[in-house]
């Protein structure tokens, strides 16, 4: 069966201790700071070179928020339109400053997060008090803590290993584990303190580095077998489309791995033949991608409030504390904040690692739907607890690992990814459009070496020389 109007696919795809109350101008200036890496023993304030290129606000499209994003942030976070605009701008600029400080601190880095109603505050943690002056000079509050982020992640990995060794018992009694950078701890959510103590003992981790939260909530994968405005798998289960992607000339979309297996067929929300799952990973991770038929056209849009569309312009990962919105075929458009990255969740089907914990609500059928911060794709709905009546906690699978694992390119609005006032240069060196880069990754471009400041998939108009929000000259 052919889709009657390919141009309307977008309708069906859900697809120092300083605070910056003065606004975007201050943030832009701070975003251009270059922090030189101090020696392990001594941290000195960096020199401040002239600002170059456009600000992160413009690069990431935070200066052009959609009406749907502004409305949802007002409804769910209690922000006025002006406050919502300021928050999105602050979060974009904070990501760049945090990336520069992360690279400069190296192994002493212990996390970064935004805070305040408009995310005007940025805190960067370090294990060395000698770094305080450099952090404050780099535009952030400094917090000296005992444990580096790498060591917290190592402890969490040991807890994950112990939990997944016996998922049917220990894993389900300690279903959530994450690094809490704000409190410099690893947190275990357990059905009882005894269950948490058993896991900590089995993992052989330092008890002083672990906090325990007792909760009866058991996360579940959010799929459903009832009808709704979404896509259907083998004419049975229902999930939500995440983000449009391409692989060469093939178009399609990413979604949650638990929604289907390779070879499963899909139909659109209107029961029109749509495509086939090409790859799917669940548990372990929770991502998949569907190659769509020629009748479907991928667009850089996700559904916002009332079915209006929100444009995707990239996939730069937002910081802890940042605002994030979600679209789903059951509950529609809702917003909240990012609580922790790198979370592990044990569902009845198995453990998923590397997901992000949020305050956004979701319900069965919302699985696979997109999470977006401003105009930046963040991930696809994995699972959670609670609902959109009483509230809850949800987890999303970050989109960049899925793009990297399957060799996919996110479909974006090229008009918004073009840096104002620049003309793309011919590609040269090791940087490549479509590649996924993490903080600290080094590339060459035009004979110059750059280091990555924020996790993202490179867009064609985001060459390192033109995007100081994402890349820093070495």
C-alpha positions as a Markdown table, in Angstrom:
| # | Residue | x | y | z |
|---|---|---|---|---|
| 1 | Unk | 0.0 | 0.0 | 0.0 |
| 2 | Unk | 1.4 | 3.4 | -0.9 |
| 3 | Unk | 1.4 | 6.4 | 1.4 |
| 4 | Unk | -0.9 | 9.0 | -0.2 |
| 5 | Unk | 1.2 | 12.1 | 0.4 |
| 6 | Unk | 5.0 | 11.6 | 1.1 |
| 7 | Unk | 5.5 | 15.3 | 1.8 |
| 8 | Unk | 3.5 | 14.9 | 5.0 |
| 9 | Unk | 5.8 | 12.4 | 6.7 |
| 10 | Unk | 6.5 | 15.0 | 9.3 |
| 11 | Unk | 2.9 | 14.7 | 10.5 |
| 12 | Unk | 3.5 | 11.1 | 11.4 |
| 13 | Unk | 7.1 | 11.1 | 12.7 |
| 14 | Unk | 7.4 | 11.8 | 16.3 |
| 15 | Unk | 10.1 | 11.8 | 15.4 |
| 16 | Unk | 33.7 | 33.4 | 40.0 |
| 17 | Unk | 31.5 | 31.8 | 42.1 |
| 18 | Unk | 29.6 | 33.6 | 39.5 |
| 19 | Unk | 26.0 | 33.5 | 38.2 |
| 20 | Unk | 25.0 | 34.9 | 34.9 |
| 21 | Unk | 22.0 | 37.0 | 35.8 |
| 22 | Unk | 23.2 | 39.7 | 33.3 |
| 23 | Unk | 22.1 | 37.6 | 30.4 |
| 24 | Unk | 23.4 | 36.3 | 27.1 |
| 25 | Unk | 26.0 | 38.9 | 26.4 |
| 26 | Unk | 28.0 | 37.8 | 29.5 |
| 27 | Unk | 27.5 | 34.2 | 28.6 |
| 28 | Unk | 28.8 | 34.7 | 25.1 |
| 29 | Unk | 31.9 | 36.3 | 26.3 |
| 30 | Unk | 32.6 | 33.5 | 28.8 |
| 31 | Unk | 31.8 | 30.9 | 26.1 |
| 32 | Unk | 34.8 | 32.1 | 24.1 |
| 33 | Unk | 37.4 | 31.6 | 26.9 |
| 34 | Unk | 40.2 | 29.3 | 26.2 |
| 35 | Unk | 41.4 | 27.5 | 29.4 |
| 36 | Unk | 44.9 | 26.3 | 29.2 |
| 37 | Unk | 45.5 | 23.0 | 31.0 |
| 38 | Unk | 47.2 | 23.5 | 34.4 |
| 39 | Unk | 49.7 | 21.1 | 35.8 |
| 40 | Unk | 48.4 | 18.5 | 38.2 |
| 41 | Unk | 49.9 | 20.3 | 41.1 |
| 42 | Unk | 49.0 | 23.9 | 40.2 |
| 43 | Unk | 46.0 | 25.5 | 38.5 |
| 44 | Unk | 46.4 | 29.1 | 37.3 |
| 45 | Unk | 43.8 | 31.4 | 35.8 |
| 46 | Unk | 43.8 | 31.1 | 32.0 |
| 47 | Unk | 44.5 | 33.9 | 29.6 |
| 48 | Unk | 41.5 | 35.2 | 27.7 |
| 49 | Unk | 42.0 | 35.4 | 23.9 |
| 50 | Unk | 39.7 | 37.5 | 21.7 |
| 51 | Unk | 36.2 | 36.0 | 21.1 |
| 52 | Unk | 36.0 | 34.1 | 17.8 |
| 53 | Unk | 33.1 | 33.0 | 15.7 |
| 54 | Unk | 29.5 | 32.8 | 16.8 |
| 55 | Unk | 28.2 | 32.0 | 20.2 |
| 56 | Unk | 26.9 | 28.6 | 21.2 |
| 57 | Unk | 23.5 | 30.1 | 21.4 |
| 58 | Unk | 23.5 | 30.8 | 17.7 |
| 59 | Unk | 25.4 | 27.6 | 16.7 |
| 60 | Unk | 22.9 | 25.3 | 18.5 |
| 61 | Unk | 19.9 | 27.3 | 17.5 |
| 62 | Unk | 19.0 | 28.3 | 21.1 |
| 63 | Unk | 18.3 | 31.8 | 19.8 |
| 64 | Unk | 15.5 | 30.5 | 17.7 |
| 65 | Unk | 13.3 | 28.4 | 20.0 |
| 66 | Unk | 10.0 | 27.2 | 18.7 |
| 67 | Unk | 6.7 | 28.3 | 20.2 |
| 68 | Unk | 6.0 | 24.7 | 21.1 |
| 69 | Unk | 9.2 | 24.4 | 23.2 |
| 70 | Unk | 8.5 | 27.8 | 24.9 |
| 71 | Unk | 4.9 | 26.8 | 25.7 |
| 72 | Unk | 5.9 | 23.4 | 27.2 |
| 73 | Unk | 8.7 | 24.9 | 29.3 |
| 74 | Unk | 6.2 | 27.4 | 30.6 |
| 75 | Unk | 3.7 | 24.7 | 31.4 |
| 76 | Unk | 6.0 | 22.1 | 32.9 |
| 77 | Unk | 8.8 | 24.2 | 34.5 |
| 78 | Unk | 6.8 | 27.3 | 35.3 |
| 79 | Unk | 8.8 | 29.7 | 33.1 |
| 80 | Unk | 7.7 | 32.8 | 31.3 |
| 81 | Unk | 8.6 | 33.0 | 27.6 |
| 82 | Unk | 11.5 | 35.3 | 28.4 |
| 83 | Unk | 12.7 | 33.0 | 31.1 |
| 84 | Unk | 12.5 | 30.0 | 28.8 |
| 85 | Unk | 14.5 | 31.8 | 26.1 |
| 86 | Unk | 17.1 | 32.8 | 28.6 |
| 87 | Unk | 17.3 | 29.3 | 30.0 |
| 88 | Unk | 17.9 | 27.7 | 26.6 |
| 89 | Unk | 20.6 | 30.3 | 25.8 |
| 90 | Unk | 22.3 | 29.8 | 29.2 |
| 91 | Unk | 22.3 | 26.0 | 28.8 |
| 92 | Unk | 23.8 | 26.3 | 25.3 |
| 93 | Unk | 26.6 | 28.5 | 26.5 |
| 94 | Unk | 27.2 | 26.5 | 29.6 |
| 95 | Unk | 27.9 | 23.4 | 27.6 |
| 96 | Unk | 30.8 | 25.1 | 25.8 |
| 97 | Unk | 32.3 | 26.4 | 29.1 |
| 98 | Unk | 31.9 | 23.0 | 30.8 |
| 99 | Unk | 33.6 | 21.3 | 27.8 |
| 100 | Unk | 36.6 | 23.6 | 28.0 |
| 101 | Unk | 37.0 | 23.1 | 31.7 |
| 102 | Unk | 36.5 | 19.3 | 31.4 |
| 103 | Unk | 39.4 | 19.1 | 28.9 |
| 104 | Unk | 41.6 | 21.4 | 31.0 |
| 105 | Unk | 41.1 | 19.5 | 34.2 |
| 106 | Unk | 41.6 | 16.1 | 32.7 |
| 107 | Unk | 41.6 | 13.3 | 35.3 |
| 108 | Unk | 40.7 | 15.8 | 38.1 |
| 109 | Unk | 37.3 | 16.6 | 36.5 |
| 110 | Unk | 34.4 | 15.4 | 38.6 |
| 111 | Unk | 31.4 | 16.6 | 36.7 |
| 112 | Unk | 29.4 | 19.7 | 35.6 |
| 113 | Unk | 25.8 | 20.8 | 35.9 |
| 114 | Unk | 23.6 | 23.9 | 35.5 |
| 115 | Unk | 21.2 | 25.2 | 38.1 |
| 116 | Unk | 18.8 | 28.0 | 38.8 |
| 117 | Unk | 15.4 | 28.8 | 37.3 |
| 118 | Unk | 17.0 | 29.9 | 34.1 |
| 119 | Unk | 20.1 | 27.7 | 34.3 |
| 120 | Unk | 22.1 | 30.9 | 35.0 |
| 121 | Unk | 24.5 | 29.0 | 37.3 |
| 122 | Unk | 27.2 | 26.5 | 36.1 |
| 123 | Unk | 29.1 | 24.4 | 38.6 |
| 124 | Unk | 32.2 | 22.4 | 37.7 |
| 125 | Unk | 33.7 | 20.0 | 40.2 |
| 126 | Unk | 37.3 | 19.1 | 40.7 |
| 127 | Unk | 39.3 | 16.9 | 43.1 |
| 128 | Unk | 42.1 | 19.6 | 43.5 |
| 129 | Unk | 41.4 | 22.9 | 45.3 |
| 130 | Unk | 44.3 | 24.4 | 43.2 |
| 131 | Unk | 41.9 | 24.3 | 40.2 |
| 132 | Unk | 39.4 | 26.7 | 41.8 |
| 133 | Unk | 40.8 | 29.9 | 40.4 |
| 134 | Unk | 41.0 | 28.5 | 36.9 |
| 135 | Unk | 37.4 | 27.2 | 37.1 |
| 136 | Unk | 36.1 | 30.5 | 38.2 |
| 137 | Unk | 38.1 | 32.3 | 35.6 |
| 138 | Unk | 36.5 | 29.9 | 33.1 |
| 139 | Unk | 33.0 | 31.2 | 34.0 |
| 140 | Unk | 31.8 | 28.6 | 36.5 |
| 141 | Unk | 31.3 | 28.0 | 40.2 |
| 142 | Unk | 34.0 | 25.6 | 41.5 |
| 143 | Unk | 33.2 | 22.7 | 43.8 |
| 144 | Unk | 36.1 | 20.7 | 45.4 |
| 145 | Unk | 35.1 | 17.0 | 45.9 |
| 146 | Unk | 36.8 | 13.8 | 46.9 |
| 147 | Unk | 36.2 | 11.5 | 43.9 |
| 148 | Unk | 36.9 | 12.1 | 40.2 |
| 149 | Unk | 34.2 | 11.4 | 37.7 |
| 150 | Unk | 36.2 | 8.5 | 36.2 |
| 151 | Unk | 36.4 | 6.8 | 39.6 |
| 152 | Unk | 32.7 | 7.2 | 40.2 |
| 153 | Unk | 32.0 | 5.7 | 36.8 |
| 154 | Unk | 34.3 | 2.8 | 37.6 |
| 155 | Unk | 32.4 | 2.1 | 40.8 |
| 156 | Unk | 29.1 | 2.2 | 38.9 |
| 157 | Unk | 30.5 | -0.3 | 36.4 |
| 158 | Unk | 31.3 | -2.7 | 39.3 |
| 159 | Unk | 27.7 | -2.3 | 40.6 |
| 160 | Unk | 26.3 | -2.9 | 37.1 |
| 161 | Unk | 28.3 | -6.0 | 36.8 |
| 162 | Unk | 27.2 | -7.4 | 40.1 |
| 163 | Unk | 23.5 | -6.5 | 39.3 |
| 164 | Unk | 23.5 | -8.0 | 35.9 |
| 165 | Unk | 25.1 | -11.2 | 37.1 |
| 166 | Unk | 21.8 | -12.2 | 38.7 |
| 167 | Unk | 19.2 | -9.9 | 37.0 |
| 168 | Unk | 16.3 | -12.1 | 38.0 |
| 169 | Unk | 16.9 | -11.4 | 41.7 |
| 170 | Unk | 19.6 | -8.9 | 42.7 |
| 171 | Unk | 19.1 | -6.8 | 39.5 |
| 172 | Unk | 15.4 | -6.3 | 39.9 |
| 173 | Unk | 15.8 | -5.4 | 43.6 |
| 174 | Unk | 18.3 | -2.7 | 42.7 |
| 175 | Unk | 16.9 | -1.6 | 39.3 |
| 176 | Unk | 18.6 | 1.8 | 38.9 |
| 177 | Unk | 22.2 | 2.8 | 39.3 |
| 178 | Unk | 23.7 | 6.2 | 38.3 |
| 179 | Unk | 26.5 | 8.6 | 38.9 |
| 180 | Unk | 25.2 | 11.7 | 40.8 |
| 181 | Unk | 27.7 | 14.4 | 39.9 |
| 182 | Unk | 25.9 | 17.0 | 42.0 |
| 183 | Unk | 26.5 | 15.0 | 45.2 |
| 184 | Unk | 29.7 | 13.3 | 44.0 |
| 185 | Unk | 28.3 | 9.8 | 44.7 |
| 186 | Unk | 27.0 | 6.8 | 42.9 |
| 187 | Unk | 23.4 | 6.2 | 43.7 |
| 188 | Unk | 21.6 | 2.9 | 43.9 |
| 189 | Unk | 17.8 | 2.8 | 43.8 |
| 190 | Unk | 16.7 | -0.3 | 45.6 |
| 191 | Unk | 13.5 | -1.9 | 46.8 |
| 192 | Unk | 15.0 | -2.1 | 50.3 |
| 193 | Unk | 18.2 | -1.0 | 52.1 |
| 194 | Unk | 19.1 | -4.7 | 52.5 |
| 195 | Unk | 19.0 | -5.2 | 48.8 |
| 196 | Unk | 21.3 | -2.3 | 48.2 |
| 197 | Unk | 23.7 | -3.4 | 50.9 |
| 198 | Unk | 23.8 | -6.9 | 49.2 |
| 199 | Unk | 24.6 | -5.3 | 45.8 |
| 200 | Unk | 27.3 | -3.1 | 47.3 |
| 201 | Unk | 28.9 | -6.0 | 49.1 |
| 202 | Unk | 28.9 | -8.2 | 46.0 |
| 203 | Unk | 30.4 | -5.4 | 43.8 |
| 204 | Unk | 33.2 | -4.8 | 46.3 |
| 205 | Unk | 33.0 | -1.0 | 46.0 |
| 206 | Unk | 33.8 | 1.6 | 48.6 |
| 207 | Unk | 30.6 | 2.1 | 50.6 |
| 208 | Unk | 31.4 | 5.7 | 51.3 |
| 209 | Unk | 31.0 | 6.5 | 47.6 |
| 210 | Unk | 27.5 | 5.1 | 47.3 |
| 211 | Unk | 24.1 | 6.5 | 48.3 |
| 212 | Unk | 21.0 | 4.4 | 48.6 |
| 213 | Unk | 17.5 | 5.5 | 47.6 |
| 214 | Unk | 14.7 | 3.1 | 48.7 |
| 215 | Unk | 11.7 | 3.1 | 46.3 |
| 216 | Unk | 9.0 | 0.6 | 45.3 |
| 217 | Unk | 9.0 | 2.0 | 41.7 |
| 218 | Unk | 10.2 | -0.6 | 39.2 |
| 219 | Unk | 11.1 | 0.9 | 35.8 |
| 220 | Unk | 9.5 | -0.8 | 32.8 |
| 221 | Unk | 9.9 | -0.6 | 29.1 |
| 222 | Unk | 7.2 | 1.7 | 27.8 |
| 223 | Unk | 5.7 | -0.2 | 24.9 |
| 224 | Unk | 2.0 | -1.1 | 24.4 |
| 225 | Unk | -0.2 | -3.4 | 22.3 |
| 226 | Unk | -3.2 | -1.0 | 21.9 |
| 227 | Unk | -3.8 | 1.3 | 19.0 |
| 228 | Unk | -2.8 | 4.9 | 18.8 |
| 229 | Unk | -1.1 | 7.6 | 16.8 |
| 230 | Unk | 2.3 | 6.1 | 16.3 |
| 231 | Unk | 3.9 | 3.2 | 14.4 |
| 232 | Unk | 3.1 | -0.5 | 14.8 |
| 233 | Unk | 5.4 | -3.5 | 14.9 |
| 234 | Unk | 4.2 | -6.7 | 13.1 |
| 235 | Unk | 0.6 | -5.3 | 13.5 |
| 236 | Unk | 0.9 | -5.9 | 17.2 |
| 237 | Unk | 2.9 | -3.6 | 19.5 |
| 238 | Unk | 2.9 | 0.2 | 19.3 |
| 239 | Unk | 5.9 | 2.5 | 19.8 |
| 240 | Unk | 6.8 | 6.1 | 18.9 |
| 241 | Unk | 9.1 | 7.2 | 16.1 |
| 242 | Unk | 12.3 | 8.9 | 17.4 |
| 243 | Unk | 14.4 | 10.9 | 14.9 |
| 244 | Unk | 14.7 | 10.8 | 11.1 |
| 245 | Unk | 18.0 | 9.4 | 9.9 |
| 246 | Unk | 19.7 | 8.4 | 6.7 |
| 247 | Unk | 22.2 | 5.7 | 5.8 |
| 248 | Unk | 23.6 | 6.6 | 2.4 |
| 249 | Unk | 20.5 | 7.0 | 0.3 |
| 250 | Unk | 18.3 | 5.0 | 2.6 |
| 251 | Unk | 15.9 | 6.9 | 4.8 |
| 252 | Unk | 14.5 | 5.8 | 8.1 |
| 253 | Unk | 14.2 | 6.6 | 11.8 |
| 254 | Unk | 15.8 | 5.6 | 15.1 |
| 255 | Unk | 13.6 | 4.3 | 18.0 |
| 256 | Unk | 14.0 | 2.1 | 21.1 |
| 257 | Unk | 15.5 | -1.3 | 20.8 |
| 258 | Unk | 12.8 | -3.0 | 22.8 |
| 259 | Unk | 10.2 | -1.9 | 20.2 |
| 260 | Unk | 11.3 | -4.6 | 17.7 |
| 261 | Unk | 13.9 | -7.0 | 16.3 |
| 262 | Unk | 15.8 | -7.0 | 13.1 |
| 263 | Unk | 13.4 | -8.1 | 10.3 |
| 264 | Unk | 10.2 | -7.0 | 12.1 |
| 265 | Unk | 8.0 | -4.9 | 9.8 |
| 266 | Unk | 6.3 | -1.6 | 10.7 |
| 267 | Unk | 3.2 | 0.3 | 9.6 |
| 268 | Unk | 2.6 | 4.0 | 10.2 |
| 269 | Unk | 0.0 | 5.4 | 12.6 |
| 270 | Unk | -2.5 | 5.2 | 9.7 |
| 271 | Unk | -1.7 | 1.5 | 9.1 |
| 272 | Unk | 0.1 | 2.2 | 5.9 |
| 273 | Unk | 3.1 | 0.0 | 5.2 |
| 274 | Unk | 6.2 | 1.8 | 6.5 |
| 275 | Unk | 9.4 | -0.1 | 6.8 |
| 276 | Unk | 11.6 | -2.8 | 8.4 |
| 277 | Unk | 13.8 | -2.9 | 11.5 |
| 278 | Unk | 17.4 | -3.2 | 10.2 |
| 279 | Unk | 19.2 | -3.4 | 13.6 |
| 280 | Unk | 18.0 | -3.5 | 17.2 |
| 281 | Unk | 19.9 | -3.8 | 20.5 |
| 282 | Unk | 18.1 | -4.6 | 23.8 |
| 283 | Unk | 19.0 | -5.2 | 26.5 |
| 284 | Unk | 22.5 | -3.8 | 27.0 |
| 285 | Unk | 21.5 | -0.7 | 25.2 |
| 286 | Unk | 18.0 | 0.3 | 23.9 |
| 287 | Unk | 18.2 | 1.5 | 20.3 |
| 288 | Unk | 17.1 | 0.4 | 16.9 |
| 289 | Unk | 16.6 | 1.8 | 13.5 |
| 290 | Unk | 13.9 | 1.2 | 10.8 |
| 291 | Unk | 14.6 | 1.6 | 7.1 |
| 292 | Unk | 11.4 | 3.1 | 5.6 |
| 293 | Unk | 9.8 | 2.5 | 2.2 |
| 294 | Unk | 10.2 | 4.9 | -0.7 |
| 295 | Unk | 6.8 | 6.4 | 0.0 |
| 296 | Unk | 8.1 | 8.0 | 3.3 |
| 297 | Unk | 10.3 | 11.1 | 3.4 |
| 298 | Unk | 12.5 | 11.8 | 6.4 |
| 299 | Unk | 12.2 | 15.3 | 7.8 |
| 300 | Unk | 14.1 | 17.2 | 10.6 |
| 301 | Unk | 10.9 | 17.5 | 12.7 |
| 302 | Unk | 9.4 | 16.0 | 15.8 |
| 303 | Unk | 5.8 | 16.5 | 17.1 |
| 304 | Unk | 5.4 | 19.3 | 19.6 |
| 305 | Unk | 2.3 | 20.7 | 21.3 |
| 306 | Unk | -0.9 | 20.0 | 19.5 |
| 307 | Unk | 0.8 | 18.3 | 16.6 |
| 308 | Unk | 2.8 | 21.3 | 15.6 |
| 309 | Unk | 6.4 | 20.5 | 14.6 |
| 310 | Unk | 9.7 | 21.3 | 16.4 |
| 311 | Unk | 12.8 | 21.4 | 14.2 |
| 312 | Unk | 16.0 | 19.4 | 14.9 |
| 313 | Unk | 19.3 | 21.1 | 14.2 |
| 314 | Unk | 21.8 | 18.8 | 15.8 |
| 315 | Unk | 22.6 | 16.4 | 18.6 |
| 316 | Unk | 24.8 | 18.2 | 21.1 |
| 317 | Unk | 24.4 | 16.6 | 24.5 |
| 318 | Unk | 22.9 | 18.8 | 27.2 |
| 319 | Unk | 24.3 | 19.1 | 30.7 |
| 320 | Unk | 22.8 | 17.7 | 33.9 |
| 321 | Unk | 20.2 | 20.2 | 35.1 |
| 322 | Unk | 19.3 | 21.3 | 31.5 |
| 323 | Unk | 15.7 | 21.4 | 30.3 |
| 324 | Unk | 14.5 | 18.7 | 28.0 |
| 325 | Unk | 11.2 | 17.9 | 26.2 |
| 326 | Unk | 9.7 | 14.6 | 25.0 |
| 327 | Unk | 7.2 | 13.7 | 22.4 |
| 328 | Unk | 5.2 | 10.4 | 22.5 |
| 329 | Unk | 2.2 | 8.8 | 20.8 |
| 330 | Unk | 0.4 | 8.2 | 24.1 |
| 331 | Unk | 0.9 | 11.4 | 26.2 |
| 332 | Unk | 2.1 | 13.9 | 23.6 |
| 333 | Unk | 4.5 | 16.7 | 24.5 |
| 334 | Unk | 6.0 | 17.1 | 28.0 |
| 335 | Unk | 9.1 | 18.7 | 29.5 |
| 336 | Unk | 11.3 | 18.4 | 32.5 |
| 337 | Unk | 15.0 | 18.4 | 33.4 |
| 338 | Unk | 18.0 | 16.1 | 33.0 |
| 339 | Unk | 18.9 | 14.5 | 36.3 |
| 340 | Unk | 21.8 | 12.2 | 35.5 |
| 341 | Unk | 23.6 | 10.8 | 32.5 |
| 342 | Unk | 25.2 | 7.4 | 32.3 |
| 343 | Unk | 22.4 | 5.6 | 34.3 |
| 344 | Unk | 21.9 | 1.9 | 34.4 |
| 345 | Unk | 18.4 | 0.4 | 34.6 |
| 346 | Unk | 17.4 | -3.2 | 35.1 |
| 347 | Unk | 14.1 | -4.0 | 33.4 |
| 348 | Unk | 12.3 | -7.4 | 33.6 |
| 349 | Unk | 13.9 | -8.1 | 30.2 |
| 350 | Unk | 17.5 | -7.2 | 31.3 |
| 351 | Unk | 19.8 | -4.3 | 32.1 |
| 352 | Unk | 20.3 | -1.3 | 29.9 |
| 353 | Unk | 23.4 | 0.9 | 30.5 |
| 354 | Unk | 24.2 | 4.5 | 29.5 |
| 355 | Unk | 20.7 | 5.9 | 29.6 |
| 356 | Unk | 19.8 | 9.4 | 30.9 |
| 357 | Unk | 17.5 | 9.9 | 33.9 |
| 358 | Unk | 14.9 | 12.7 | 33.7 |
| 359 | Unk | 11.9 | 14.2 | 35.4 |
| 360 | Unk | 9.8 | 14.1 | 32.3 |
| 361 | Unk | 6.7 | 11.9 | 32.5 |
| 362 | Unk | 5.9 | 9.1 | 30.0 |
| 363 | Unk | 3.5 | 6.1 | 29.6 |
| 364 | Unk | 3.3 | 2.9 | 27.7 |
| 365 | Unk | 3.3 | 3.6 | 23.9 |
| 366 | Unk | 5.7 | 6.6 | 24.3 |
| 367 | Unk | 8.7 | 4.3 | 23.9 |
| 368 | Unk | 11.1 | 5.2 | 21.1 |
| 369 | Unk | 9.8 | 8.8 | 21.0 |
| 370 | Unk | 12.3 | 11.7 | 20.8 |
| 371 | Unk | 13.8 | 13.8 | 23.6 |
| 372 | Unk | 15.0 | 17.2 | 22.5 |
| 373 | Unk | 16.7 | 20.1 | 24.4 |
| 374 | Unk | 16.1 | 23.3 | 22.5 |
| 375 | Unk | 16.7 | 22.2 | 18.9 |
| 376 | Unk | 19.3 | 19.5 | 19.8 |
| 377 | Unk | 18.3 | 15.8 | 19.7 |
| 378 | Unk | 19.1 | 14.0 | 22.9 |
| 379 | Unk | 17.7 | 10.5 | 22.7 |
| 380 | Unk | 14.7 | 8.2 | 22.5 |
| 381 | Unk | 12.4 | 7.1 | 25.3 |
| 382 | Unk | 13.5 | 3.8 | 26.9 |
| 383 | Unk | 11.4 | 3.3 | 30.0 |
| 384 | Unk | 10.4 | 4.6 | 33.4 |
| 385 | Unk | 8.0 | 4.6 | 36.3 |
| 386 | Unk | 5.0 | 6.6 | 37.2 |
| 387 | Unk | 2.8 | 8.3 | 34.7 |
| 388 | Unk | 1.7 | 11.8 | 33.4 |
| 389 | Unk | -1.1 | 12.1 | 35.9 |
| 390 | Unk | 0.9 | 11.8 | 39.1 |
| 391 | Unk | 4.4 | 12.3 | 37.6 |
| 392 | Unk | 7.3 | 10.0 | 37.3 |
| 393 | Unk | 10.9 | 9.3 | 36.3 |
| 394 | Unk | 11.8 | 8.3 | 32.7 |
| 395 | Unk | 15.0 | 7.3 | 31.0 |
| 396 | Unk | 16.1 | 7.9 | 27.4 |
| 397 | Unk | 18.7 | 6.2 | 25.3 |
| 398 | Unk | 21.1 | 8.9 | 24.0 |
| 399 | Unk | 20.9 | 9.2 | 20.3 |
| 400 | Unk | 24.6 | 9.7 | 19.5 |
| 401 | Unk | 25.6 | 6.2 | 20.5 |
| 402 | Unk | 22.8 | 4.8 | 18.2 |
| 403 | Unk | 24.0 | 7.0 | 15.3 |
| 404 | Unk | 27.6 | 5.8 | 15.8 |
| 405 | Unk | 26.7 | 2.1 | 16.3 |
| 406 | Unk | 24.6 | 1.9 | 13.1 |
| 407 | Unk | 26.5 | 4.4 | 10.9 |
| 408 | Unk | 23.5 | 6.7 | 10.7 |
| 409 | Unk | 23.2 | 10.4 | 9.9 |
| 410 | Unk | 20.7 | 12.5 | 11.8 |
| 411 | Unk | 18.4 | 14.5 | 9.5 |
| 412 | Unk | 18.6 | 18.1 | 10.5 |
| 413 | Unk | 17.5 | 21.5 | 9.2 |
| 414 | Unk | 20.6 | 22.6 | 7.3 |
| 415 | Unk | 19.4 | 26.2 | 7.3 |
| 416 | Unk | 19.7 | 26.3 | 11.1 |
| 417 | Unk | 23.0 | 24.4 | 11.4 |
| 418 | Unk | 24.7 | 26.9 | 9.1 |
| 419 | Unk | 26.8 | 29.2 | 11.2 |
| 420 | Unk | 25.7 | 32.8 | 10.4 |
| 421 | Unk | 28.2 | 34.7 | 8.4 |
| 422 | Unk | 30.4 | 31.8 | 7.4 |
| 423 | Unk | 30.9 | 29.8 | 4.2 |
| 424 | Unk | 31.8 | 26.1 | 4.5 |
| 425 | Unk | 35.3 | 25.3 | 3.5 |
| 426 | Unk | 36.4 | 22.1 | 1.7 |
| 427 | Unk | 36.7 | 19.3 | 4.2 |
| 428 | Unk | 40.3 | 18.4 | 5.1 |
| 429 | Unk | 42.1 | 16.5 | 7.8 |
| 430 | Unk | 40.5 | 13.9 | 10.1 |
| 431 | Unk | 37.3 | 15.8 | 10.9 |
| 432 | Unk | 34.3 | 14.3 | 9.1 |
| 433 | Unk | 30.7 | 15.4 | 8.8 |
| 434 | Unk | 28.5 | 12.6 | 10.2 |
| 435 | Unk | 31.1 | 11.3 | 12.7 |
| 436 | Unk | 30.1 | 11.2 | 16.4 |
| 437 | Unk | 32.6 | 13.0 | 18.7 |
| 438 | Unk | 32.9 | 13.0 | 22.5 |
| 439 | Unk | 34.5 | 15.5 | 24.8 |
| 440 | Unk | 38.3 | 15.4 | 24.5 |
| 441 | Unk | 38.3 | 13.8 | 21.0 |
| 442 | Unk | 41.0 | 15.4 | 18.7 |
| 443 | Unk | 40.7 | 16.1 | 15.0 |
| 444 | Unk | 42.6 | 18.0 | 12.4 |
| 445 | Unk | 41.0 | 20.4 | 10.0 |
| 446 | Unk | 42.7 | 22.8 | 7.5 |
| 447 | Unk | 46.1 | 21.9 | 9.1 |
| 448 | Unk | 45.0 | 22.8 | 12.6 |
| 449 | Unk | 44.3 | 20.5 | 15.5 |
| 450 | Unk | 41.1 | 20.9 | 17.5 |
| 451 | Unk | 39.7 | 19.2 | 20.7 |
| 452 | Unk | 36.0 | 18.5 | 21.1 |
| 453 | Unk | 34.1 | 20.4 | 23.8 |
| 454 | Unk | 30.6 | 18.8 | 23.7 |
| 455 | Unk | 29.4 | 15.4 | 22.5 |
| 456 | Unk | 27.7 | 15.6 | 19.1 |
| 457 | Unk | 27.4 | 14.3 | 15.6 |
| 458 | Unk | 29.2 | 16.6 | 13.2 |
| 459 | Unk | 26.9 | 18.5 | 10.8 |
| 460 | Unk | 28.2 | 19.6 | 7.4 |
| 461 | Unk | 28.1 | 23.3 | 8.5 |
| 462 | Unk | 29.8 | 22.6 | 11.8 |
| 463 | Unk | 33.5 | 22.6 | 10.7 |
| 464 | Unk | 35.8 | 23.1 | 13.7 |
| 465 | Unk | 37.1 | 26.4 | 12.5 |
| 466 | Unk | 33.5 | 27.8 | 12.4 |
| 467 | Unk | 32.1 | 26.4 | 15.6 |
| 468 | Unk | 34.1 | 27.5 | 18.8 |
| 469 | Unk | 31.0 | 26.3 | 20.7 |
| 470 | Unk | 32.0 | 22.7 | 19.9 |
| 471 | Unk | 35.7 | 22.8 | 19.1 |
| 472 | Unk | 38.8 | 24.4 | 20.7 |
| 473 | Unk | 42.2 | 24.9 | 19.0 |
| 474 | Unk | 44.9 | 22.9 | 20.6 |
